[in-house]
């Protein structure tokens, strides 16, 4: 994938960026390459220089521009009251830039990485070492989940067994949308009520249990909807139009969910919300964090801990149990 369109003038810039993208493509997955190209274009559309000429001042200028956003600044996000891009997006772009400049430093084309690791601070940590503050502060926000009633409305609004099965894969199994459309016929294990994820995030595989309801919907879809002349091994395919019988895309799945959301009269229901809803309900039902981690395909248990905070009933029950114990102790001391 080329990023030559990032700029029109110095050929050196295009050569450097293309070489770096080739390096990324050799060690990362396609979606990472696409995101890298997009973020590089965003930076060099603002900082019109060759990569080897970029300074820390340029990086700060880019951050300021991303924070301002477009227009007069009077349009802000309701979630955090800020204009411009979300902090997580800016931080991701800075991570891509830092990786580019680290690459150039290792190649001997730059003396140092112009992207600072953080801002200096007067605070000190253990051993009297200075503790810096992050360059971009990203608030820790909880993902939104759907109420059980909303899930029922959404499932009732889908029009095909194929669509119902895909929604159930996310809301009952916690699959990512890319994992749903990546399912192959050989990955389904209806006898054992399990699904094999052959190509999860980061290329990691896992074998997970799945609700019998999902397999019932799959059976209906395969018997009455899936074209008989389909040659692909992908489970979910387009059912009409010029792409009939071809694997469904992520965009296609998201459009299906959006259409069902509109018909159900829901304010918002996304593929990732369905996944969050599944994992939250599993935690509320008492499933161990390590088991949820395996179900979700998280590399780190820290990614799974957020569902402790989402599971309100579980947290409330734990608090009440502890509070009752404290009350008993306090009563004995009176």
ROVO-232902 format. One record per residue (C-alpha): residue number from 1; residue in three letters; chain; x, z, y. Coordinates in nm, 4 decimals, always signed. Layout:
! residues N
 pos code unit        u        w        v
 NUM  ala    A        X        Z        Y
...
//
This chain:
! residues 334
 pos code unit        u        w        v
   1  unk    A  +0.0000  +0.0000  +0.0000
   2  unk    A  +0.1400  -0.1042  +0.3359
   3  unk    A  +0.1272  +0.0816  +0.6641
   4  unk    A  +0.2743  -0.2068  +0.8626
   5  unk    A  -0.0484  -0.2212  +1.0669
   6  unk    A  +0.0290  +0.1227  +1.2076
   7  unk    A  +0.2223  -0.0430  +1.4889
   8  unk    A  +0.2962  -0.3855  +1.6221
   9  unk    A  +0.6341  -0.3536  +1.7819
  10  unk    A  +0.9490  -0.2078  +1.6169
  11  unk    A  +0.9949  -0.3551  +1.2716
  12  unk    A  +1.2107  -0.0556  +1.1852
  13  unk    A  +0.9110  +0.1735  +1.2037
  14  unk    A  +0.7091  -0.0366  +0.9609
  15  unk    A  +1.0050  -0.0592  +0.7231
  16  unk    A  +1.0640  +0.3162  +0.7284
  17  unk    A  +0.6985  +0.4010  +0.6754
  18  unk    A  +0.6504  +0.1428  +0.4013
  19  unk    A  +0.9535  +0.2775  +0.2198
  20  unk    A  +0.8206  +0.6322  +0.2439
  21  unk    A  +0.4753  +0.5318  +0.1181
  22  unk    A  +0.6404  +0.3621  -0.1811
  23  unk    A  +0.8181  +0.6917  -0.2488
  24  unk    A  +0.4881  +0.8814  -0.2303
  25  unk    A  +0.3134  +0.6277  -0.4554
  26  unk    A  +0.5801  +0.6750  -0.7230
  27  unk    A  +0.5114  +1.0477  -0.7529
  28  unk    A  +0.1526  +1.1049  -0.6384
  29  unk    A  -0.1961  +0.9940  -0.7276
  30  unk    A  -0.3776  +0.7046  -0.5516
  31  unk    A  -0.6008  +0.9292  -0.3398
  32  unk    A  -0.2928  +1.1097  -0.2079
  33  unk    A  -0.1359  +0.7778  -0.1119
  34  unk    A  -0.4524  +0.6709  +0.0706
  35  unk    A  -0.4660  +1.0010  +0.2613
  36  unk    A  -0.0955  +0.9751  +0.3467
  37  unk    A  -0.1355  +0.6268  +0.4920
  38  unk    A  -0.4382  +0.7359  +0.6954
  39  unk    A  -0.2581  +1.0384  +0.8410
  40  unk    A  +0.0538  +0.8392  +0.9273
  41  unk    A  -0.1585  +0.5827  +1.1082
  42  unk    A  -0.3281  +0.8598  +1.3056
  43  unk    A  +0.0049  +1.0047  +1.4198
  44  unk    A  +0.1829  +0.6823  +1.5143
  45  unk    A  -0.1253  +0.5539  +1.6943
  46  unk    A  -0.0643  +0.8428  +1.9364
  47  unk    A  +0.3156  +0.8703  +1.9249
  48  unk    A  +0.4407  +0.5166  +1.9777
  49  unk    A  +0.7946  +0.5651  +1.8457
  50  unk    A  +1.0093  +0.4944  +1.5477
  51  unk    A  +0.9981  +0.7889  +1.3017
  52  unk    A  +1.3677  +0.8636  +1.3555
  53  unk    A  +1.3042  +0.9076  +1.7301
  54  unk    A  +1.0216  +1.1619  +1.6983
  55  unk    A  +1.0861  +1.5032  +1.8543
  56  unk    A  +0.9187  +1.8423  +1.8313
  57  unk    A  +0.7674  +1.7774  +2.1744
  58  unk    A  +0.5966  +1.4692  +2.0292
  59  unk    A  +0.4522  +1.6803  +1.7488
  60  unk    A  +0.3075  +1.9292  +1.9975
  61  unk    A  +0.1626  +1.6404  +2.1998
  62  unk    A  -0.0041  +1.5082  +1.8859
  63  unk    A  -0.1502  +1.8507  +1.8031
  64  unk    A  -0.2908  +1.8835  +2.1555
  65  unk    A  -0.4507  +1.5402  +2.1316
  66  unk    A  -0.6088  +1.6211  +1.7960
  67  unk    A  -0.7460  +1.9444  +1.9379
  68  unk    A  -0.9005  +1.7716  +2.2403
  69  unk    A  -1.0794  +1.5099  +2.0398
  70  unk    A  -1.2607  +1.2222  +2.2061
  71  unk    A  -1.4775  +1.2190  +2.5148
  72  unk    A  -1.4974  +1.4821  +2.7869
  73  unk    A  -1.4670  +1.7819  +2.5536
  74  unk    A  -1.8272  +1.8949  +2.6075
  75  unk    A  -1.9260  +1.8017  +2.2520
  76  unk    A  -1.8250  +2.0812  +2.0148
  77  unk    A  -1.8799  +2.1692  +1.6499
  78  unk    A  -2.1549  +2.4225  +1.5842
  79  unk    A  -1.9473  +2.5811  +1.3042
  80  unk    A  -1.6631  +2.7064  +1.5242
  81  unk    A  -1.7459  +2.6018  +1.8820
  82  unk    A  -1.4388  +2.3791  +1.9146
  83  unk    A  -1.3907  +2.0143  +2.0067
  84  unk    A  -1.1565  +1.7737  +1.8340
  85  unk    A  -1.0673  +1.7655  +1.4671
  86  unk    A  -1.1037  +2.0613  +1.2336
  87  unk    A  -0.7980  +2.2846  +1.1983
  88  unk    A  -0.7672  +2.2012  +0.8278
  89  unk    A  -0.7497  +1.8290  +0.9055
  90  unk    A  -0.4776  +1.8797  +1.1665
  91  unk    A  -0.2816  +2.1029  +0.9307
  92  unk    A  -0.3048  +1.8426  +0.6540
  93  unk    A  -0.1759  +1.5735  +0.8885
  94  unk    A  +0.1138  +1.7946  +0.9928
  95  unk    A  +0.1981  +1.8534  +0.6257
  96  unk    A  +0.2127  +1.4763  +0.5700
  97  unk    A  +0.4360  +1.4349  +0.8747
  98  unk    A  +0.6631  +1.7176  +0.7648
  99  unk    A  +0.7020  +1.5543  +0.4242
 100  unk    A  +0.7908  +1.2231  +0.5904
 101  unk    A  +1.0598  +1.3823  +0.8045
 102  unk    A  +1.1968  +1.5868  +0.5145
 103  unk    A  +1.2331  +1.2581  +0.3289
 104  unk    A  +1.4203  +1.1048  +0.6219
 105  unk    A  +1.6473  +1.4107  +0.6478
 106  unk    A  +1.7319  +1.3835  +0.2781
 107  unk    A  +1.8045  +1.0129  +0.3254
 108  unk    A  +2.0463  +1.0985  +0.6070
 109  unk    A  +1.8414  +0.9171  +0.8722
 110  unk    A  +1.7504  +1.2324  +1.0687
 111  unk    A  +1.9429  +1.5499  +1.1378
 112  unk    A  +1.6420  +1.7851  +1.1268
 113  unk    A  +1.2683  +1.7917  +1.0688
 114  unk    A  +1.0895  +1.7902  +1.4091
 115  unk    A  +0.7763  +1.9583  +1.2668
 116  unk    A  +0.8178  +2.3359  +1.3147
 117  unk    A  +0.7285  +2.5642  +1.0265
 118  unk    A  +0.5556  +2.8040  +1.2650
 119  unk    A  +0.5716  +2.9762  +1.6005
 120  unk    A  +0.8086  +3.2586  +1.6790
 121  unk    A  +0.6609  +3.6078  +1.6917
 122  unk    A  +0.7746  +3.9517  +1.7998
 123  unk    A  +0.6389  +4.1041  +1.4823
 124  unk    A  +0.8785  +4.1986  +1.2045
 125  unk    A  +0.8230  +4.2174  +0.8349
 126  unk    A  +0.9944  +4.4021  +0.5534
 127  unk    A  +1.3636  +4.4586  +0.6174
 128  unk    A  +1.3239  +4.3900  +0.9884
 129  unk    A  +1.2924  +4.0148  +0.9363
 130  unk    A  +1.0992  +3.8285  +1.2074
 131  unk    A  +0.7534  +3.7147  +1.1048
 132  unk    A  +0.6290  +3.3897  +1.2545
 133  unk    A  +0.2726  +3.2794  +1.3127
 134  unk    A  +0.1348  +2.9537  +1.1692
 135  unk    A  +0.1492  +2.6400  +1.3799
 136  unk    A  -0.2199  +2.5798  +1.3133
 137  unk    A  -0.4494  +2.8686  +1.2344
 138  unk    A  -0.7158  +2.7759  +0.9834
 139  unk    A  -1.0124  +3.0115  +0.9507
 140  unk    A  -1.1102  +3.1120  +0.6019
 141  unk    A  -1.4694  +2.9989  +0.5725
 142  unk    A  -1.6968  +3.0330  +0.2722
 143  unk    A  -1.8363  +2.7124  +0.1211
 144  unk    A  -2.2120  +2.6733  +0.1357
 145  unk    A  -2.4170  +2.6864  -0.1808
 146  unk    A  -2.7731  +2.5829  -0.2602
 147  unk    A  -3.0552  +2.8222  -0.3399
 148  unk    A  -3.2057  +2.7844  -0.6896
 149  unk    A  -3.5257  +2.6519  -0.5301
 150  unk    A  -3.3285  +2.3818  -0.3479
 151  unk    A  -3.1551  +2.2791  -0.6702
 152  unk    A  -3.4940  +2.2384  -0.8369
 153  unk    A  -3.6162  +2.0271  -0.5432
 154  unk    A  -3.3053  +1.8090  -0.5593
 155  unk    A  -3.3355  +1.7521  -0.9338
 156  unk    A  -3.7014  +1.6679  -0.8873
 157  unk    A  -3.6129  +1.4091  -0.6229
 158  unk    A  -3.3766  +1.1988  -0.8361
 159  unk    A  -3.5371  +0.8867  -0.9748
 160  unk    A  -3.3326  +0.8066  -1.2835
 161  unk    A  -3.2018  +0.9949  -1.5859
 162  unk    A  -2.8540  +0.8721  -1.4919
 163  unk    A  -2.8804  +1.0369  -1.1525
 164  unk    A  -3.0192  +1.3587  -1.2979
 165  unk    A  -2.7333  +1.3769  -1.5483
 166  unk    A  -2.4743  +1.3324  -1.2725
 167  unk    A  -2.6308  +1.6046  -1.0570
 168  unk    A  -2.6470  +1.8366  -1.3599
 169  unk    A  -2.2809  +1.7700  -1.4383
 170  unk    A  -2.1957  +1.9151  -1.0959
 171  unk    A  -2.4538  +2.1917  -1.0630
 172  unk    A  -2.4426  +2.3087  -1.4270
 173  unk    A  -2.0817  +2.2247  -1.5181
 174  unk    A  -1.8985  +2.2510  -1.1858
 175  unk    A  -1.7470  +1.9020  -1.2103
 176  unk    A  -1.5982  +1.7291  -0.9076
 177  unk    A  -1.7616  +1.3996  -0.8111
 178  unk    A  -1.4502  +1.2067  -0.9148
 179  unk    A  -1.4628  +1.3778  -1.2552
 180  unk    A  -1.8275  +1.2823  -1.2980
 181  unk    A  -1.7748  +0.9108  -1.2436
 182  unk    A  -1.4538  +0.9268  -1.4496
 183  unk    A  -1.6314  +1.0450  -1.7641
 184  unk    A  -1.5899  +0.8114  -2.0616
 185  unk    A  -1.8143  +0.7833  -2.3659
 186  unk    A  -1.5462  +0.9404  -2.5831
 187  unk    A  -1.5291  +1.2431  -2.3501
 188  unk    A  -1.8816  +1.3552  -2.4407
 189  unk    A  -1.9075  +1.6041  -2.7265
 190  unk    A  -2.2839  +1.6686  -2.7614
 191  unk    A  -2.2517  +1.8437  -3.0974
 192  unk    A  -2.0232  +2.1111  -2.9521
 193  unk    A  -2.1884  +2.0977  -2.6075
 194  unk    A  -1.8532  +2.0248  -2.4471
 195  unk    A  -1.7070  +1.7668  -2.2094
 196  unk    A  -1.3453  +1.6574  -2.1968
 197  unk    A  -1.2089  +1.5978  -1.8469
 198  unk    A  -0.9334  +1.3439  -1.9055
 199  unk    A  -0.8348  +1.2899  -1.5434
 200  unk    A  -0.9012  +1.5964  -1.3318
 201  unk    A  -0.7518  +1.6805  -0.9946
 202  unk    A  -0.3751  +1.6380  -1.0045
 203  unk    A  -0.4046  +1.4546  -1.3373
 204  unk    A  -0.4763  +1.7781  -1.5266
 205  unk    A  -0.6982  +1.7732  -1.8325
 206  unk    A  -0.9413  +2.0359  -1.9589
 207  unk    A  -1.2158  +2.0813  -2.2181
 208  unk    A  -1.5189  +2.2680  -2.0836
 209  unk    A  -1.8594  +2.3765  -2.2125
 210  unk    A  -2.1657  +2.2054  -2.0700
 211  unk    A  -2.5339  +2.2911  -2.0618
 212  unk    A  -2.7621  +2.1416  -2.3278
 213  unk    A  -2.9844  +2.0227  -2.0405
 214  unk    A  -2.7067  +1.7856  -1.9297
 215  unk    A  -2.6795  +1.6331  -2.2755
 216  unk    A  -3.0569  +1.5857  -2.2909
 217  unk    A  -3.0447  +1.3885  -1.9661
 218  unk    A  -2.7443  +1.1896  -2.0906
 219  unk    A  -2.9319  +1.1015  -2.4085
 220  unk    A  -3.2314  +0.9746  -2.2084
 221  unk    A  -3.0041  +0.7731  -1.9790
 222  unk    A  -2.8119  +0.6100  -2.2635
 223  unk    A  -3.1246  +0.5226  -2.4572
 224  unk    A  -3.3477  +0.3795  -2.1828
 225  unk    A  -3.1365  +0.2965  -1.8737
 226  unk    A  -2.7753  +0.2043  -1.9477
 227  unk    A  -2.7468  -0.1765  -1.9871
 228  unk    A  -2.6884  -0.2770  -2.3473
 229  unk    A  -2.4349  -0.5433  -2.2507
 230  unk    A  -2.2126  -0.2940  -2.0664
 231  unk    A  -1.8518  -0.3215  -2.1820
 232  unk    A  -1.6924  -0.0396  -1.9822
 233  unk    A  -1.6218  +0.2953  -2.1483
 234  unk    A  -1.7299  +0.4786  -1.8334
 235  unk    A  -2.0486  +0.6737  -1.8907
 236  unk    A  -2.2113  +0.6139  -1.5525
 237  unk    A  -2.2562  +0.2550  -1.4383
 238  unk    A  -2.4527  +0.0603  -1.1786
 239  unk    A  -2.7979  -0.0288  -1.3044
 240  unk    A  -2.8788  -0.3256  -1.0816
 241  unk    A  -2.7342  -0.5775  -0.8379
 242  unk    A  -2.4131  -0.7741  -0.8635
 243  unk    A  -2.2233  -0.4743  -1.0044
 244  unk    A  -2.4761  -0.4086  -1.2825
 245  unk    A  -2.2961  -0.2619  -1.5814
 246  unk    A  -1.9797  -0.1833  -1.3863
 247  unk    A  -1.8502  +0.1731  -1.3352
 248  unk    A  -2.0200  +0.3665  -1.0577
 249  unk    A  -1.8026  +0.4550  -0.7563
 250  unk    A  -1.7702  +0.7848  -0.5713
 251  unk    A  -1.9514  +0.6258  -0.2763
 252  unk    A  -2.2312  +0.5250  -0.5107
 253  unk    A  -2.2673  +0.8796  -0.6427
 254  unk    A  -2.2645  +1.0281  -0.2916
 255  unk    A  -2.5313  +0.7803  -0.1788
 256  unk    A  -2.7498  +0.8817  -0.4730
 257  unk    A  -2.7181  +1.2502  -0.3815
 258  unk    A  -2.7882  +1.1792  -0.0136
 259  unk    A  -3.1003  +0.9805  -0.1008
 260  unk    A  -3.2263  +1.2626  -0.3247
 261  unk    A  -3.1481  +1.5133  -0.0502
 262  unk    A  -3.3640  +1.3152  +0.1953
 263  unk    A  -3.6521  +1.2799  -0.0481
 264  unk    A  -3.6361  +1.6530  -0.1286
 265  unk    A  -3.6472  +1.7404  +0.2414
 266  unk    A  -3.3251  +1.9432  +0.2250
 267  unk    A  -3.1127  +1.9991  +0.5320
 268  unk    A  -2.7879  +1.9407  +0.3453
 269  unk    A  -2.6850  +1.8908  -0.0176
 270  unk    A  -2.3482  +1.7393  -0.1057
 271  unk    A  -2.1625  +1.6818  -0.4296
 272  unk    A  -1.9142  +1.9561  -0.3486
 273  unk    A  -2.1958  +2.1970  -0.2619
 274  unk    A  -2.3367  +2.1379  -0.6091
 275  unk    A  -1.9992  +2.2284  -0.7612
 276  unk    A  -1.9720  +2.5407  -0.5427
 277  unk    A  -2.3265  +2.6368  -0.6402
 278  unk    A  -2.2427  +2.6173  -1.0107
 279  unk    A  -1.9272  +2.8276  -0.9856
 280  unk    A  -2.0996  +3.0846  -0.7633
 281  unk    A  -2.3897  +3.1263  -1.0068
 282  unk    A  -2.1451  +3.1663  -1.2964
 283  unk    A  -1.9725  +3.4488  -1.1104
 284  unk    A  -2.3054  +3.6120  -1.0252
 285  unk    A  -2.3914  +3.6015  -1.3958
 286  unk    A  -2.0774  +3.8036  -1.4733
 287  unk    A  -1.8411  +3.5288  -1.5895
 288  unk    A  -1.4771  +3.6402  -1.5620
 289  unk    A  -1.2678  +3.4860  -1.2849
 290  unk    A  -1.0196  +3.3496  -1.5384
 291  unk    A  -1.3028  +3.1728  -1.7218
 292  unk    A  -1.4374  +3.0284  -1.3955
 293  unk    A  -1.0844  +2.9119  -1.3131
 294  unk    A  -1.0696  +2.7223  -1.6424
 295  unk    A  -1.4188  +2.5772  -1.5937
 296  unk    A  -1.3383  +2.4631  -1.2399
 297  unk    A  -0.9926  +2.3269  -1.3180
 298  unk    A  -0.8205  +2.5366  -1.0525
 299  unk    A  -0.4423  +2.5553  -1.0780
 300  unk    A  -0.4346  +2.8923  -0.8998
 301  unk    A  -0.6619  +3.1912  -0.9481
 302  unk    A  -0.6573  +3.2320  -0.5689
 303  unk    A  -0.8744  +2.9210  -0.5395
 304  unk    A  -1.1281  +3.0896  -0.7672
 305  unk    A  -1.1400  +3.4245  -0.5873
 306  unk    A  -1.3588  +3.2797  -0.3134
 307  unk    A  -1.6524  +3.2898  -0.5551
 308  unk    A  -1.6279  +3.6691  -0.5598
 309  unk    A  -1.7311  +3.6596  -0.1927
 310  unk    A  -2.0005  +3.3994  -0.2504
 311  unk    A  -2.1628  +3.5944  -0.5331
 312  unk    A  -2.3638  +3.8289  -0.3090
 313  unk    A  -2.5590  +3.9964  -0.5880
 314  unk    A  -2.2453  +4.0769  -0.7837
 315  unk    A  -2.0665  +4.2187  -0.4804
 316  unk    A  -2.3723  +4.4207  -0.3781
 317  unk    A  -2.4012  +4.5645  -0.7285
 318  unk    A  -2.0341  +4.6605  -0.7313
 319  unk    A  -2.0680  +4.8256  -0.3918
 320  unk    A  -2.3801  +5.0167  -0.4938
 321  unk    A  -2.2132  +5.1439  -0.8096
 322  unk    A  -1.9138  +5.2695  -0.6087
 323  unk    A  -2.1336  +5.4142  -0.3333
 324  unk    A  -2.3465  +5.6039  -0.5869
 325  unk    A  -2.0303  +5.7523  -0.7347
 326  unk    A  -1.9113  +5.8610  -0.3884
 327  unk    A  -2.2510  +6.0146  -0.3118
 328  unk    A  -2.2409  +6.2194  -0.6336
 329  unk    A  -1.8928  +6.3475  -0.5504
 330  unk    A  -1.9954  +6.4321  -0.1951
 331  unk    A  -2.2981  +6.6234  -0.3250
 332  unk    A  -2.0764  +6.8359  -0.5473
 333  unk    A  -1.8637  +6.9327  -0.2473
 334  unk    A  -2.1552  +7.0527  -0.0341
//
